[in-house]
Amino acid sequence: MPTREAGPTPERIQRKLTHYETFRLFSLSRRERIGVRGLRTNAGGPKVGPMTARRRGVLEIAREIPAAPERVFRALTDPEELMKWWGAKGTLTGTHVNLRPGGEYRFEFLSPEGEAAWVKGQYQVVDPPRRLVKTWFSSKFPDLRNTVELNLTPADGGTRLTLVHSGFVDRPEAFNDYEKWWPDVLAYLEKVEG
């Protein structure tokens, strides 16, 4: 009788995953790995690109920014800096930031259709230049409480930014909306220099 292997080995899993997906899968704890099924593209499973990972109710996107973590953190938290990279695209029209745990923020937007919108919340974790965690309430989904976590790690030539937007369980319409929206926003941020 042939012996049965205890489970998938990293070598067997690696053959089925892209390089980024393999990095993401093995950087998770064992408990997180067990629940991460969306990292694979398999029959019946979600197809997730190399820059996003899907866990139930969680959107995760990673980007390389050609600037130091301190510069990226400032771009994400300083109202003047936010207006330079996000407001310059015409979508962000106003900011209020009280950068401290428990401090509130509010971002005001103008949609391409000319409609006013907002996002607001409170900072939960402020750890310059490595980590920022905040609650997230938006005018588009006012009954939905989300959390946005931004992790910054030094990388060759800049910073690896990992955005984790959670709180979408049973709200696929909100997940789908942010899955389209965040890559555009992060593309603006990728142009931040030095």
PASEBA-1860 file (N, C-alpha, C; in nm, 3 decimals):
! residues 194
1> MPTREAGP> 0.084/-0.118/0.000/0.000/0.000/0.000/0.089/0.124/0.000 ~ 0.066/0.217/-0.093/0.151/0.336/-0.099/0.128/0.424/0.024 ~ 0.236/0.492/0.063/0.223/0.584/0.176/0.154/0.711/0.131 ~ 0.081/0.767/0.221/0.008/0.890/0.191/0.080/1.007/0.257 ~ 0.098/1.113/0.180/0.165/1.230/0.236/0.067/1.307/0.324 ~ 0.120/1.372/0.427/0.038/1.442/0.526/-0.036/1.561/0.466 ~ 0.013/1.620/0.368/-0.052/1.739/0.310/0.036/1.797/0.202 ~ -0.007/1.908/0.147/0.073/1.968/0.040/0.204/2.021/0.093
9> TPERIQRK> 0.311/1.989/0.023/0.442/2.041/0.060/0.460/2.176/-0.008 ~ 0.549/2.258/0.044/0.574/2.386/-0.023/0.612/2.369/-0.169 ~ 0.686/2.261/-0.200/0.727/2.240/-0.339/0.606/2.216/-0.430 ~ 0.511/2.134/-0.383/0.394/2.106/-0.465/0.305/2.229/-0.479 ~ 0.290/2.303/-0.371/0.208/2.425/-0.378/0.274/2.525/-0.470 ~ 0.406/2.539/-0.462/0.477/2.639/-0.540/0.458/2.617/-0.690 ~ 0.447/2.494/-0.734/0.426/2.468/-0.876/0.295/2.526/-0.924 ~ 0.198/2.546/-0.835/0.066/2.593/-0.874/0.047/2.743/-0.855
17> LTHYETFR> 0.141/2.811/-0.791/0.125/2.952/-0.758/0.228/3.037/-0.830 ~ 0.194/3.163/-0.853/0.292/3.255/-0.909/0.392/3.290/-0.801 ~ 0.498/3.358/-0.840/0.602/3.396/-0.744/0.544/3.480/-0.630 ~ 0.467/3.584/-0.663/0.410/3.671/-0.558/0.315/3.593/-0.469 ~ 0.232/3.510/-0.529/0.137/3.434/-0.450/0.209/3.340/-0.354 ~ 0.320/3.282/-0.399/0.398/3.195/-0.312/0.455/3.275/-0.196 ~ 0.512/3.393/-0.225/0.565/3.478/-0.120/0.456/3.512/-0.019 ~ 0.340/3.551/-0.066/0.230/3.591/0.022/0.182/3.472/0.105
25> LFSLSRRE> 0.168/3.355/0.042/0.119/3.239/0.112/0.213/3.199/0.225 ~ 0.343/3.195/0.199/0.436/3.148/0.300/0.477/3.257/0.397 ~ 0.435/3.381/0.375/0.460/3.485/0.475/0.347/3.489/0.577 ~ 0.240/3.415/0.553/0.129/3.408/0.647/0.159/3.307/0.757 ~ 0.096/3.324/0.869/0.108/3.223/0.974/0.034/3.097/0.929 ~ 0.057/2.986/0.996/-0.011/2.861/0.961/-0.161/2.878/0.968 ~ -0.212/2.945/1.071/-0.356/2.963/1.086/-0.413/3.042/0.966 ~ -0.342/3.147/0.924/-0.389/3.225/0.810/-0.383/3.143/0.682
33> RIGVRGLR> -0.276/3.060/0.665/-0.262/2.981/0.545/-0.378/2.886/0.523 ~ -0.428/2.829/0.632/-0.536/2.732/0.621/-0.658/2.795/0.555 ~ -0.686/2.922/0.587/-0.805/2.988/0.534/-0.784/3.058/0.401 ~ -0.663/3.062/0.348/-0.637/3.134/0.224/-0.654/3.041/0.107 ~ -0.771/3.039/0.050/-0.797/2.956/-0.067/-0.795/3.041/-0.193 ~ -0.822/3.170/-0.180/-0.829/3.257/-0.296/-0.695/3.289/-0.358 ~ -0.584/3.249/-0.294/-0.455/3.275/-0.354/-0.430/3.188/-0.476 ~ -0.498/3.076/-0.484/-0.482/2.989/-0.599/-0.586/3.022/-0.704
41> TNAGGPKV> -0.551/2.997/-0.825/-0.648/3.007/-0.933/-0.681/2.864/-0.971 ~ -0.796/2.816/-0.926/-0.832/2.678/-0.955/-0.977/2.675/-1.002 ~ -1.017/2.563/-1.053/-1.153/2.551/-1.103/-1.252/2.585/-0.993 ~ -1.338/2.677/-1.021/-1.440/2.715/-0.925/-1.395/2.819/-0.826 ~ -1.264/2.845/-0.815/-1.213/2.943/-0.720/-1.200/3.079/-0.785 ~ -1.185/3.183/-0.705/-1.171/3.315/-0.763/-1.038/3.330/-0.834 ~ -1.037/3.405/-0.941/-0.913/3.432/-1.012/-0.859/3.564/-0.958 ~ -0.742/3.557/-0.898/-0.683/3.672/-0.832/-0.551/3.701/-0.899
49> GPMTARRR> -0.530/3.827/-0.937/-0.407/3.866/-1.003/-0.289/3.861/-0.908 ~ -0.168/3.876/-0.962/-0.049/3.865/-0.881/-0.033/3.978/-0.779 ~ -0.109/4.085/-0.789/-0.094/4.195/-0.694/-0.208/4.202/-0.594 ~ -0.302/4.110/-0.600/-0.409/4.110/-0.501/-0.426/3.969/-0.447 ~ -0.474/3.960/-0.326/-0.504/3.831/-0.266/-0.644/3.842/-0.208 ~ -0.717/3.734/-0.208/-0.854/3.740/-0.157/-0.871/3.640/-0.043 ~ -0.911/3.692/0.071/-0.959/3.613/0.183/-1.101/3.659/0.204 ~ -1.179/3.582/0.270/-1.320/3.616/0.288/-1.333/3.753/0.353
57> GVLEIARE> -1.392/3.847/0.281/-1.418/3.980/0.333/-1.296/4.070/0.342 ~ -1.185/4.032/0.278/-1.061/4.110/0.288/-1.004/4.134/0.149 ~ -0.971/4.259/0.121/-0.901/4.295/-0.002/-0.757/4.329/0.035 ~ -0.664/4.268/-0.033/-0.523/4.296/-0.007/-0.453/4.327/-0.138 ~ -0.380/4.439/-0.138/-0.308/4.482/-0.257/-0.169/4.525/-0.215 ~ -0.069/4.484/-0.290/0.070/4.523/-0.263/0.125/4.599/-0.382 ~ 0.202/4.702/-0.354/0.263/4.784/-0.458/0.404/4.823/-0.415 ~ 0.489/4.846/-0.513/0.622/4.899/-0.490/0.618/5.048/-0.522
65> IPAAPERV> 0.661/5.130/-0.427/0.662/5.275/-0.443/0.808/5.319/-0.446 ~ 0.850/5.398/-0.546/0.991/5.436/-0.557/1.029/5.552/-0.465 ~ 0.999/5.538/-0.337/1.035/5.639/-0.237/1.056/5.568/-0.104 ~ 1.130/5.632/-0.014/1.158/5.575/0.118/1.029/5.563/0.200 ~ 1.023/5.466/0.294/0.903/5.452/0.377/0.860/5.581/0.447 ~ 0.956/5.661/0.493/0.922/5.787/0.559/0.847/5.880/0.464 ~ 0.891/5.885/0.340/0.828/5.971/0.240/0.688/5.920/0.206 ~ 0.673/5.790/0.192/0.542/5.731/0.159/0.445/5.752/0.276
73> FRALTDPE> 0.493/5.732/0.398/0.407/5.753/0.515/0.358/5.898/0.520 ~ 0.447/5.992/0.494/0.409/6.134/0.491/0.306/6.160/0.381 ~ 0.326/6.097/0.266/0.232/6.116/0.154/0.093/6.064/0.189 ~ 0.087/5.963/0.276/-0.042/5.903/0.315/-0.110/5.976/0.431 ~ -0.036/6.062/0.501/-0.092/6.120/0.623/-0.091/6.271/0.630 ~ -0.012/6.338/0.553/-0.004/6.483/0.557/-0.106/6.542/0.458 ~ -0.197/6.630/0.506/-0.301/6.684/0.416/-0.247/6.749/0.289 ~ -0.138/6.825/0.301/-0.081/6.889/0.182/-0.027/6.786/0.084
81> ELMKWWGA> 0.039/6.684/0.138/0.093/6.578/0.052/-0.019/6.498/-0.014 ~ -0.123/6.468/0.061/-0.239/6.397/0.005/-0.297/6.474/-0.114 ~ -0.307/6.605/-0.099/-0.363/6.686/-0.208/-0.271/6.687/-0.330 ~ -0.140/6.676/-0.308/-0.047/6.677/-0.421/-0.065/6.554/-0.510 ~ -0.069/6.435/-0.450/-0.072/6.315/-0.533/-0.213/6.265/-0.561 ~ -0.306/6.286/-0.470/-0.442/6.236/-0.490/-0.532/6.348/-0.541 ~ -0.517/6.465/-0.484/-0.597/6.579/-0.526/-0.563/6.628/-0.666 ~ -0.437/6.609/-0.705/-0.395/6.653/-0.838/-0.470/6.579/-0.948
89> KGTLTGTH> -0.524/6.464/-0.917/-0.600/6.387/-1.016/-0.745/6.434/-1.023 ~ -0.781/6.531/-0.939/-0.915/6.589/-0.947/-1.020/6.518/-0.864 ~ -0.983/6.409/-0.797/-1.085/6.336/-0.722/-1.091/6.379/-0.576 ~ -0.977/6.400/-0.512/-0.973/6.443/-0.372/-0.982/6.595/-0.370 ~ -1.081/6.647/-0.299/-1.101/6.793/-0.297/-1.075/6.856/-0.162 ~ -1.067/6.776/-0.055/-1.041/6.831/0.077/-0.999/6.722/0.174 ~ -0.917/6.760/0.273/-0.871/6.664/0.373/-0.869/6.728/0.511 ~ -0.895/6.646/0.609/-0.875/6.682/0.749/-0.809/6.561/0.813
97> VNLRPGGE> -0.695/6.580/0.879/-0.621/6.471/0.940/-0.576/6.510/1.080 ~ -0.614/6.431/1.178/-0.565/6.443/1.315/-0.487/6.315/1.343 ~ -0.359/6.316/1.307/-0.278/6.195/1.303/-0.230/6.153/1.442 ~ -0.313/6.074/1.509/-0.281/6.015/1.639/-0.382/5.903/1.662 ~ -0.349/5.803/1.741/-0.450/5.701/1.771/-0.574/5.766/1.833 ~ -0.690/5.738/1.776/-0.815/5.801/1.819/-0.846/5.929/1.745 ~ -0.748/5.982/1.673/-0.769/6.105/1.594/-0.855/6.076/1.472 ~ -0.933/6.175/1.432/-1.024/6.157/1.318/-0.962/6.210/1.189
105> YRFEFLSP> -1.010/6.154/1.079/-0.973/6.204/0.947/-1.100/6.210/0.863 ~ -1.095/6.293/0.760/-1.205/6.301/0.664/-1.145/6.341/0.530 ~ -1.179/6.265/0.426/-1.138/6.295/0.289/-1.265/6.324/0.210 ~ -1.264/6.434/0.137/-1.379/6.471/0.053/-1.340/6.456/-0.093 ~ -1.434/6.404/-0.171/-1.408/6.372/-0.311/-1.514/6.431/-0.401 ~ -1.480/6.439/-0.528/-1.576/6.473/-0.631/-1.567/6.363/-0.735 ~ -1.678/6.293/-0.756/-1.678/6.181/-0.850/-1.667/6.233/-0.993 ~ -1.632/6.146/-1.088/-1.628/6.188/-1.229/-1.763/6.243/-1.277
113> EGEAAWVK> -1.872/6.200/-1.211/-2.005/6.248/-1.247/-2.038/6.381/-1.179 ~ -1.944/6.432/-1.097/-1.965/6.560/-1.029/-2.036/6.550/-0.896 ~ -2.050/6.429/-0.842/-2.117/6.411/-0.713/-2.017/6.417/-0.599 ~ -2.056/6.483/-0.490/-1.971/6.491/-0.372/-1.976/6.357/-0.297 ~ -1.863/6.318/-0.241/-1.854/6.195/-0.163/-1.753/6.218/-0.052 ~ -1.753/6.129/0.048/-1.658/6.142/0.158/-1.620/6.005/0.213 ~ -1.507/6.002/0.278/-1.460/5.888/0.357/-1.412/5.948/0.488 ~ -1.448/5.884/0.599/-1.403/5.934/0.729/-1.381/5.817/0.824
121> GQYQVVDP> -1.315/5.845/0.934/-1.292/5.743/1.034/-1.196/5.791/1.139 ~ -1.143/5.697/1.215/-1.046/5.726/1.320/-0.922/5.641/1.300 ~ -0.809/5.701/1.333/-0.683/5.626/1.331/-0.680/5.535/1.453 ~ -0.649/5.409/1.432/-0.636/5.314/1.542/-0.490/5.291/1.578 ~ -0.405/5.280/1.475/-0.261/5.261/1.495/-0.189/5.362/1.406 ~ -0.097/5.436/1.466/-0.011/5.528/1.393/0.132/5.494/1.434 ~ 0.205/5.427/1.346/0.341/5.381/1.375/0.433/5.422/1.260 ~ 0.472/5.552/1.257/0.555/5.600/1.147/0.691/5.533/1.147
129> PRRLVKTW> 0.748/5.502/1.036/0.691/5.502/0.901/0.649/5.364/0.856 ~ 0.605/5.279/0.950/0.580/5.139/0.917/0.435/5.101/0.899 ~ 0.346/5.159/0.979/0.210/5.104/0.981/0.108/5.210/1.015 ~ -0.007/5.200/0.949/-0.119/5.289/0.972/-0.245/5.205/0.965 ~ -0.329/5.212/1.069/-0.456/5.138/1.071/-0.565/5.239/1.104 ~ -0.674/5.235/1.026/-0.783/5.330/1.050/-0.917/5.266/1.018 ~ -1.020/5.314/1.089/-1.155/5.272/1.052/-1.192/5.347/0.925 ~ -1.290/5.296/0.853/-1.323/5.350/0.720/-1.474/5.347/0.702
137> FSSKFPDL> -1.534/5.464/0.694/-1.677/5.478/0.664/-1.687/5.565/0.540 ~ -1.771/5.527/0.444/-1.781/5.606/0.322/-1.926/5.645/0.294 ~ -1.941/5.752/0.220/-2.076/5.797/0.183/-2.142/5.697/0.087 ~ -2.064/5.620/0.015/-2.122/5.523/-0.078/-2.181/5.403/-0.005 ~ -2.117/5.362/0.106/-2.163/5.249/0.187/-2.169/5.295/0.334 ~ -2.259/5.388/0.368/-2.258/5.449/0.502/-2.289/5.352/0.616 ~ -2.351/5.240/0.587/-2.383/5.143/0.692/-2.274/5.037/0.711 ~ -2.166/5.049/0.640/-2.061/4.949/0.641/-1.938/5.002/0.713
145> RNTVELNL> -1.897/4.934/0.819/-1.775/4.971/0.892/-1.662/4.885/0.841 ~ -1.557/4.948/0.795/-1.439/4.880/0.741/-1.316/4.920/0.821 ~ -1.209/4.847/0.795/-1.078/4.884/0.847/-0.979/4.882/0.732 ~ -0.896/4.985/0.725/-0.790/4.992/0.626/-0.658/4.992/0.701 ~ -0.572/4.898/0.664/-0.438/4.888/0.723/-0.336/4.906/0.612 ~ -0.238/4.992/0.635/-0.132/5.017/0.540/0.000/4.980/0.608 ~ 0.071/4.885/0.549/0.201/4.841/0.601/0.308/4.882/0.502 ~ 0.413/4.945/0.552/0.523/4.992/0.468/0.651/4.922/0.510
153> TPADGGTR> 0.718/4.859/0.415/0.845/4.794/0.444/0.948/4.840/0.340 ~ 1.072/4.860/0.384/1.175/4.899/0.289/1.192/4.790/0.182 ~ 1.212/4.834/0.060/1.235/4.742/-0.053/1.344/4.803/-0.139 ~ 1.400/4.722/-0.228/1.502/4.774/-0.319/1.446/4.893/-0.394 ~ 1.511/5.007/-0.380/1.471/5.125/-0.454/1.348/5.194/-0.400 ~ 1.302/5.159/-0.279/1.185/5.227/-0.227/1.114/5.155/-0.116 ~ 0.982/5.142/-0.132/0.895/5.089/-0.027/0.796/4.991/-0.085 ~ 0.776/4.883/-0.014/0.667/4.791/-0.047/0.550/4.829/0.041
161> LTLVHSGF> 0.442/4.873/-0.021/0.320/4.909/0.050/0.221/4.795/0.036 ~ 0.169/4.748/0.148/0.064/4.646/0.146/-0.059/4.705/0.211 ~ -0.166/4.714/0.134/-0.293/4.766/0.181/-0.384/4.648/0.211 ~ -0.444/4.647/0.329/-0.540/4.543/0.367/-0.669/4.615/0.406 ~ -0.771/4.599/0.324/-0.902/4.663/0.349/-0.997/4.550/0.386 ~ -1.042/4.548/0.511/-1.124/4.438/0.560/-1.261/4.487/0.605 ~ -1.352/4.390/0.621/-1.486/4.421/0.668/-1.592/4.405/0.560 ~ -1.566/4.321/0.461/-1.658/4.303/0.349/-1.738/4.174/0.354
169> VDRPEAFN> -1.733/4.103/0.465/-1.808/3.978/0.474/-1.954/4.008/0.444 ~ -2.014/3.931/0.357/-2.154/3.946/0.315/-2.182/4.077/0.242 ~ -2.080/4.144/0.192/-2.098/4.268/0.115/-2.015/4.263/-0.013 ~ -2.044/4.169/-0.102/-1.962/4.155/-0.223/-1.966/4.280/-0.312 ~ -2.077/4.356/-0.310/-2.084/4.476/-0.394/-1.982/4.580/-0.348 ~ -1.962/4.592/-0.218/-1.863/4.686/-0.166/-1.722/4.635/-0.196 ~ -1.699/4.506/-0.177/-1.568/4.447/-0.209/-1.534/4.474/-0.355 ~ -1.628/4.446/-0.445/-1.603/4.465/-0.588/-1.575/4.610/-0.621
177> DYEKWWPD> -1.645/4.702/-0.557/-1.624/4.845/-0.581/-1.482/4.886/-0.539 ~ -1.441/4.848/-0.418/-1.308/4.884/-0.371/-1.198/4.808/-0.445 ~ -1.228/4.688/-0.491/-1.130/4.612/-0.569/-1.095/4.686/-0.698 ~ -1.189/4.762/-0.751/-1.164/4.843/-0.871/-1.103/4.978/-0.835 ~ -1.142/5.035/-0.721/-1.104/5.170/-0.683/-0.960/5.180/-0.631 ~ -0.921/5.089/-0.539/-0.790/5.099/-0.477/-0.673/5.093/-0.576 ~ -0.673/5.005/-0.677/-0.560/5.006/-0.770/-0.540/5.141/-0.839 ~ -0.648/5.211/-0.871/-0.634/5.344/-0.930/-0.569/5.442/-0.833
185> VLAYLEKV> -0.615/5.440/-0.708/-0.558/5.529/-0.608/-0.411/5.499/-0.586 ~ -0.377/5.371/-0.574/-0.237/5.335/-0.551/-0.150/5.365/-0.673 ~ -0.207/5.364/-0.791/-0.131/5.404/-0.910/-0.090/5.550/-0.901 ~ -0.175/5.637/-0.846/-0.138/5.777/-0.824/-0.022/5.784/-0.725 ~ -0.032/5.706/-0.617/0.071/5.707/-0.512/0.204/5.656/-0.564 ~ 0.203/5.563/-0.658/0.327/5.509/-0.713/0.414/5.617/-0.777 ~ 0.354/5.730/-0.810/0.428/5.838/-0.875/0.494/5.932/-0.774 ~ 0.473/5.908/-0.644/0.538/5.990/-0.540/0.688/5.966/-0.549
193> EG> 0.763/6.074/-0.548/0.908/6.064/-0.560/0.978/6.090/-0.429 ~ 1.092/6.028/-0.416/1.186/6.041/-0.316/1.177/6.077/-0.182
END
